[in-house]
Amino acid sequence: MTQVMKFTPDDENEVHDMARFSDPGRCRVTPVVRLSPEAALAVTTALSGVVRAAHRSPATTTRDGDGIQRAQTFEEGDVYMLAAPFDGFFADRYLMDFYDVVERDICSRMHLHTGLRFVRMMTGPATRIQVSSLSPIDVNHVDGVTPFRPDMFEDAAPGAPEGTRRTRYNLVVPENAWADMQIPRGVSHQFNAHGPHAVIDSVHPEESIETLRERITGYRMMAQTIFLAKGQPASAACKLD
């Protein structure tokens, strides 16, 4: 697989040319379970509550003894690093409390990471997550086991340079559901939550390796992100209905 590197390791808003970008692989989504509205709301509320508590705590909004600020902010939502890497274990894990793109009238941008990701997406009542990529998204379906087939559609990717059209491949995680997503290193992806109850539980199995490879000063989760659009579009660019 092509090794994706940043031009400027410490740049948290580095943008690469979408017109010339080519995915080295594909994302894969595995539907896991459908829940009752009551159960889904209990799960998403409890997990988002952890993130919100972290963003109110001085212990997680300032750097700890290892130089890590565990409460951070991404374009898609607020984040709390549950577990940091350490010698002999180079993965970290975080929770994201999604913003509602309709409420904020702004979408996240297509992006990629210099290391692979594993993501569990969870939705509650009246909430869906739109997952997008510049390459078709593979869905892992096992007859008799997989609980649902997510809706999928194609449209034009927002943020493409003027005069250029890139196809965006979309998958929708329905309300009251869990779905896992495997994101290979350097593969484009985008998350936009529609509704108030959406959480991601994510594992970065290459986080420390990335930090060393990219020669990043300090430890910031966003530093492994490369964007494929200069600015965030209005919510019409990720409208579902």
Buried (B, 14 or more C-beta within 10 A) or exposed (E): EEEBEBEEBEBEEBBBEBEEBEBBBBBBBBBBBBBEEEEBBEBBEEBBEEBBEBBEEEEBEEEEEEEBBBBBEBBBBBBBBBEBBEEEEBBBBBBBBBBBBBEEEBBBBBBBBBBBBBBBBBBBBEBBBBBBBBBBBBBEEEEEEBEBEBEBEEEEBBBBEEEEEBEBBBBBBBBBBBBBBBBBBBBBBBBBBBBBBBBBBBBBBBBBBBBEBBEBEEBBBBBBBBBBBEEBBEBEBBBBE
